[in-house]
Each structure stands twice: as C-alpha cells, then as structure tokens.
Amino acid sequence: MGSFDPEDPLHVQLYDESPLWSAMAGLLLLEHVPLAAKRVLDLGCGTGFPLFELAERLGPGAFACGADLWMPALRRARQKALAWPVGHAALVRADGAALPFRDGAFDLVVSNLGLNNFADAGAAARQCARVLAPGGTLVLTTNLSGHMREFYAAFEAVLAECGDAAALARLRAHVAHRGSVETLTALLGRAGLGVAAVHHREVAMRFAGAGALFAHHFIRMGFLPAWEAVVEEPDRDAVFAALRRRLDAIAAVNGELRLTVPLVCVLTRATPPGA
C-alpha cells in the first residue's frame, strides 16, 4: 500500500483532485462568510480551496491572500491562479504562528479546517487577532468531538473484548484530542476573539463496508496511521481483523457503514483595542 508524500508534486496534484474532506467544511464556511470584505486572508490555504472560490465570490473589488507553509501545495495553487485566472488573489509561504503581515491588515480571515493542523493553535489564533482590523471577522471551520463516533464505538468494543487496557487508553486519548464549541470558544477568547455566531452541521461519510473504508485513499492518508498506532504489534493484525468483522456486521444490519462527522463554522469579532 503506497503512502502519501506531501513533497511529491504528483501526490499533491492527486490530493488536489480529492477535495471531499475540505469541501464538506468549506461549503459550510462559504454559506456564512460575510461578503462585504475587501482584504481577506485564507490561513492554511493548501492547494487553494476555499481561497480562489472565496476571491471569485467576493469579486474583483476585493483582494484575497492565501498563506501556508506547505510549499508543494502553494505551487499547485499558483498553477490554478494562472489557469483560471484569479488576478485579485496572491499566495504567501507563512507560518500561522508568525504571520508576516502588519497589524490590522485584513478585515476578514478564514481558515477551513486549519486549526486542526496547527502545531500551536493558540499562537495561530493570536496571530489572526493581530492581523484583523478592529471589528474584523474570523471565520473558521473544524470538526468536533464525536467525529466518526460509530467507528470509534466499534473500535473501543473490540479492544475491550481483547482486554487491551493500554490500547483502550490510547484510543480514548486519540478521541479526546478533538475539541468542542466550548473549548474552541475559550481558545479564541484567550486570543481576544469573541464568538459572534456558531453554525452546526452533521455530514455522513458512507461506505459499503469495512473493506471500502480501509481502502479509501483519504482514510489511508489522514486517519489510518493514527488508528494503527493505537494497537501495538504483534496484536495489530488480529485486532484490525476483529474490527473489520464488527464493522461489516454493522453494515450488514444497516445496509451501509455510516460515519458521522460533526462540523462547526464559527464567526468571531476582533476586540477593538481598549475594549
């Protein structure tokens, strides 16, 4: 089984052709983002979604900048900017925890699933607050605690049957790392960003069975390594065989293997100095 190489241009191009995960959250963001903005930053823009889509929806009177550290993805995004073309958008290689922009440079910052991927989410939130003009808006999306709960319930049941207490503890720690609206609100508040609105949505990832789930390219890239790390060798193969059987039994009863993904779109306001 091949693995995704984020430095391989071909892999990045193929990743770019598989936008389902980012699109589920990105469409929610595009439903609620304010459209009066003129200076926009897409933090963690990757290969250009939703950067270019948002720039086009705002129109040529606005300017949108995408920032990311992932250089191969930025090269792919630049190809899009030239081919479409989108002349009122630009790309910058930048760390979310140390943005190279002046204070108050943007009246809108968006981040689609970006907060999940920052090594220091608090620092990134503080940078968003810094580069937002007073009264500016941050719009971010993220997936929440309860993500793929059907899968994790089956995984926990299998580990309990196996009596692997250490693996159960690792699984529970893995599940617990996802935040809630309350923890997200607290993180943003510490950065000086007050939550103005919260929009929820649950989406479903549906599979015919365990074989389809574990063979899916995005599952193999984004989730399977962490799942496998829960169970140590030499027990891993036996545990995952039991997990497959349990998931297939669920699919046989329900006619599908349905995994729920709770998403949230949060809008914040930058607190004016002295407020």
N, C-alpha and C positions, 0 to 999 in steps of 0.2 A: 504494500500500500504506500503510495507516494505521499509526501508531506508538503505542505505549503511553504514556499520560500519567499518571504516578503522582500527579498533583494533581487529576485529573478524577474526581469521585465515581463516575460511571458506569463508567469504566475500572477503578476499584478494585473495584467490585461485580462486574464481569466477571472480573477477576483472581481474586477470591474464589471464583468458581464454577469455577475451573480449578486444583484443588489437587493435581494429579497429582504434580508435581515435589516439593513439600513432603511429600506423603503417602508417597512411596517411602521417604524417610528417616524421617519421623515415625512410621511404623508400626514401624520398627526401634527407634526410641527407646522407644516405648510397650511394646515387648516386654521391655525391660531396665531401665526406670526403677524405682527402689525405691518401693514403695507404702506405706511407713510414714511418709513425710514429712508434716509438718504446716504448714510455712512454705515456700512454693515461689515461685521466680521463673522466668518464661519470658522469657529475654533475646532480643530480636528477634522478638517475638510476632506482628508483622504484623497480619493480619486475625483472629487468634485461634486459629490451629492451631499447636501442639497444646495451647495454654493451656486452653481450655474442656474439651476431651476429657480432659486430664490431671486437671483440677479435679474433673470428674464421677467419674472412676475412683478418685480418692483419697477422695471422699466429703465430706459437709458438715463433718466434723471438721477438715478441712484448709483452709488459705487460700492461694490462688494469685494472684500478681500478674504481669501482663504488662507489659513495658517495650519501647518502640520510639520512634524519632524520627519515624516516618512517620505524620503526623497524619491524613490521609485514611483510612489503614488502621485506625488506632485508632478513628475514628468508626464504621467498619464493624463493628469488633469490639464496640463498645459496643451497637450495634443487636442483635447476637447475644446479648450478655449479658442484655439486657432481654427479648428474644423467647423465649429458651429456657425459663426464665431460669436463670442460674447466679449465685446470690446470694453465693457464697463466693469470687468472683474479682473482681479490680479491674484497672484499666489506668492506666498512668502514661507520660507522654511523657518519655523519658530517653535520654541518650547512653550507649551501652555503655562508653565510655571514662571516664565521670564519673557513676557511678550515684548517685542521691540517697538512698541507704539507709545506715543505720548499719552499723558493722562487725558481722558475725555475725548479720545479720538473718534469714537463711534457712538451713534445713537441707538444701535441695535447690535447685540451679539447673539449668535445662535450656536448651539452645539448639539448635534444629533448623535446620541449615544456616546458622546465624547467623554463624559465624566467617568464612565466605566473604565476607561483606558488610561487615565492619567495616573502616573505614579504617586502624585501628591494632589489629590482632588481639592484640598483646601487651598493650596497655593494657586491652583488654576482659577478657583472661584474668586480669590482676592485679586488676581490679575484682571479677570473680567470686570470686577467692580471698578478697578483703577482706570481701565481704558474706556469705560462707559461715561458719556456725558451725564451731568446731573439730570435726573428724570429719565435717563435711558433705560432700555429694556433688555434683559437677558431672557432668551427663550431656549430651554434645553429639554431634551427627551432622555429618558432612561427606562430600563426595565427594572422591576421592583422585586422585592422579596415575594415568594410564591411562584416565581418563574419556573415553568415546566414541572409543576408540583406533582403531576401524575407520574412522571418518570422518577422523580426523587422518592416518592412514596414506595414505588416498586423496588427501587434500589435499596432503600432502608429495610424493607421487609426481607429481601434476600440476605442482606448482611446480618440481620437479626437471627434468621434461620441458621446461618453459618456459625453464629456465635462469635463473630469477629468484632469485639468491642472497640479495638483500636481503629479499625476501618470505619465503624459507625461514628466514632468521634470525628474522624477526618471528614466524613461526608457531611455531618451536621455543621462543622466549621465552614465547609465549602458553601453550603446552602445559606448560612447566616451572613456571608460577606455581602450579600445584596442588601441594599438599603430599603427604607420605607419613605413615604412622604414626610414623616416626622423627622427622620434623620437627615434627609435632604434639606428640609426647611432649616434645621439647626445649622447645618454646614454653610448654607447660603447666608444665613443670618450673621454668622461669625465673620463673614466677608463684607458685611454691610449691605446685603441684598435682601430686601423684604419681598416675600412671596405675595404676588398680586392675584394670581389665578392658577388653578390646578385643573387639568383636564385628563380624565382617565379613559383608558380603552383596554379591553382584553382582546387579543387575537389568538388564533389557534394555528399551530403547525400540525398538520395531519399526515400520517404515514400509514401505509398498508400493514406494516408490522415491524418487528424489531430489525429484520434484515434491511429494510428500506431506511430505517432511522440510522443505523450504524454505518451504512454505506454512503449516506448523503454527504456531499463534499463539504458543506458548511459545518455540519455536525463534526466531521472528522477534523476540520481545521480549528473550529472555535470552541468545541466542548469536549471531544473525546479524550484528549490528553489529560485534562483535569479529572475526568471521570476515572480514567485508568489509574491515575496517581493515588486515588483513594484506597486501592487494594494492592497490597504488596505481593510480589512474587514469593512463592510459587503458586499462590492461590488465585491469581487474577483470572486465568483462563476458566477455571471451574466456576468462579463467581459470576463472570460475564455470561457463561453458558446458561446458568440458572436464571440470570436477569433476562436474557433473551427469551427463555421459555415463559417466564412470567409476563413479559410484555406481549408476547404473541397470544397468550391466553386472554389477556385484556382485549387485544384487537379482535380475537375470535368472538368474544361476547358482544363487543360494541360495534363491530363492523369496521373499525378503524382504531389506530393508536393516535389519540388526540392529546397534544401537549399545549397547555395554556400559557400564554405569555402576557402578563400584566404590564402595560406601558403607561407612562405618565408624561404629559407635557406641562412644564412649569414655566410660568412667566413671572419675572421679578422686576422690581424697580430699583435703580441705584439710588441710595440715600444721598440727598444733597449735602455738601459739607456743612457742618454745624447743626444739622437737623437732629 
